[in-house]
Structure formats: C-alpha cells, structure tokens
Amino acid sequence: METLLYAAELVEEGGAYRLVVQDVARNTVRTIPVPKAMVDKFPTFLSALGAKLNPASPSKRR
C-alpha cells in the first residue's frame, strides 16, 4: 500500500514561478518563489537526483 507523504507543484503565474509543497501528514503547505533560471534547470536537477538515488549497478570485474 502506498502512502502519499508530500505533493509538489511548480506553478507559473504571470511570469513568476513558485514551488508549492504540501506535507500531507501534517496538512501544511509551503510556497517558495523560484527564479526562472532555476526552473530552466529543473530537468537537470531531477536527472542528477535520480542518478544519485538510483546509481547504475557497478560493472562486473573480470
């Protein structure tokens, strides 16, 4: 069974960006302004995070 702990959205409104993070267990929401330059780098950040959390299995030594 899955339990949702946090939910996040990146929202754009009128050219301004904000990250909205909901802590589901505590029923709280935090909103953080995000510069456009950082928004443009999100795919890179997510790829790096994925690589860090799920590193490729080491190659076999011969």
BADRENBA-931338 format. One record per atom (N, C-alpha, C): residue in one letter; x negated, y, z negated. Coordinates in steps of 0.2 Angstrom, whole numbers, padded with zeros to 4 digits, always signed. Layout:
REM BADRENBA-931338
aXYZ/...
//
This chain:
REM BADRENBA-931338
m-0004-0006+0000/m+0000+0000+0000/m-0004+0006+0000/e-0003+0011+0004/e-0007+0017+0005/e-0003+0022+0000/t-0008+0027-0003/t-0005+0032-0007/t-0009+0038-0004/l-0005+0043-0002/l-0007+0049+0000/l-0009+0054-0006/l-0016+0056-0005/l-0019+0060-0011/l-0019+0067-0009/y-0021+0068-0003/y-0022+0075-0001/y-0019+0076+0006/a-0017+0082+0008/a-0015+0083+0015/a-0018+0090+0017/a-0021+0090+0023/a-0024+0096+0025/a-0021+0098+0032/e-0021+0105+0033/e-0019+0108+0039/e-0023+0114+0041/l-0025+0114+0047/l-0029+0120+0049/l-0024+0124+0053/v-0022+0130+0051/v-0017+0134+0054/v-0020+0141+0057/e-0017+0142+0063/e-0019+0149+0066/e-0013+0153+0066/e-0013+0159+0064/e-0008+0164+0065/e-0010+0171+0066/g-0008+0173+0072/g-0011+0180+0074/g-0018+0181+0075/g-0022+0175+0077/g-0029+0175+0077/g-0033+0174+0071/a-0029+0173+0065/a-0033+0172+0059/a-0032+0164+0058/y-0037+0161+0055/y-0036+0154+0053/y-0037+0153+0046/r-0033+0148+0043/r-0033+0146+0036/r-0033+0138+0036/l-0036+0136+0031/l-0036+0129+0029/l-0031+0128+0023/v-0026+0124+0024/v-0021+0123+0019/v-0022+0116+0016/v-0023+0115+0010/v-0025+0108+0007/v-0020+0107+0001/q-0016+0102+0002/q-0011+0100-0003/q-0013+0094-0007/d-0014+0095-0014/d-0015+0090-0019/d-0009+0087-0020/v-0007+0081-0017/v-0001+0078-0018/v+0001+0076-0025/a-0004+0073-0029/a-0003+0070-0035/a-0002+0076-0040/r-0005+0082-0039/r-0004+0087-0044/r+0001+0092-0041/n+0004+0091-0035/n+0009+0096-0032/n+0006+0103-0032/t+0000+0104-0030/t-0003+0110-0029/t-0005+0111-0022/v-0006+0118-0020/v-0008+0119-0013/v-0013+0125-0014/r-0019+0124-0010/r-0024+0129-0010/r-0025+0131-0003/t-0025+0138-0002/t-0026+0141+0005/t-0033+0144+0005/i-0037+0143+0011/i-0043+0146+0011/i-0044+0149+0018/p-0046+0155+0019/p-0047+0158+0025/p-0053+0155+0028/v-0053+0154+0035/v-0058+0150+0039/v-0060+0155+0045/p-0067+0156+0045/p-0069+0160+0051/p-0068+0156+0058/k-0067+0160+0063/k-0066+0157+0070/k-0072+0153+0071/a-0078+0155+0070/a-0084+0152+0071/a-0085+0145+0068/m-0082+0144+0062/m-0082+0138+0058/m-0076+0133+0061/v-0071+0136+0063/v-0065+0132+0067/v-0068+0129+0073/d-0072+0133+0077/d-0075+0130+0083/d-0080+0124+0082/k-0083+0124+0076/k-0087+0119+0074/k-0084+0113+0070/f-0078+0113+0069/f-0074+0108+0066/f-0075+0101+0069/p-0075+0100+0075/p-0076+0093+0078/p-0083+0091+0076/t-0088+0095+0076/t-0095+0093+0075/t-0095+0091+0067/f-0092+0095+0063/f-0092+0093+0056/f-0088+0087+0055/l-0083+0085+0058/l-0079+0079+0057/l-0083+0073+0059/s-0087+0074+0065/s-0091+0069+0068/s-0097+0067+0063/a-0100+0072+0060/a-0105+0071+0055/a-0103+0068+0049/l-0097+0070+0047/l-0094+0067+0041/l-0092+0060+0042/g-0090+0058+0048/g-0088+0051+0049/g-0094+0047+0050/a-0100+0050+0053/a-0106+0046+0053/a-0109+0045+0046/k-0108+0050+0042/k-0111+0049+0035/k-0107+0044+0031/l-0101+0044+0032/l-0097+0039+0028/l-0096+0032+0031/n-0097+0032+0037/n-0097+0025+0041/n-0103+0024+0045/p-0109+0024+0042/p-0115+0023+0046/p-0115+0017+0050/a-0118+0017+0056/a-0118+0011+0060/a-0122+0006+0056/s-0121-0001+0057/s-0124-0006+0054/s-0131-0006+0056/p-0136-0007+0052/p-0143-0007+0054/p-0144-0013+0059/s-0149-0011+0064/s-0150-0017+0069/s-0154-0022+0065/k-0153-0028+0068/k-0157-0034+0066/k-0164-0034+0067/r-0168-0036+0062/r-0175-0036+0063/r-0177-0043+0066/r-0182-0043+0071/r-0184-0049+0074/r-0191-0051+0071/
//
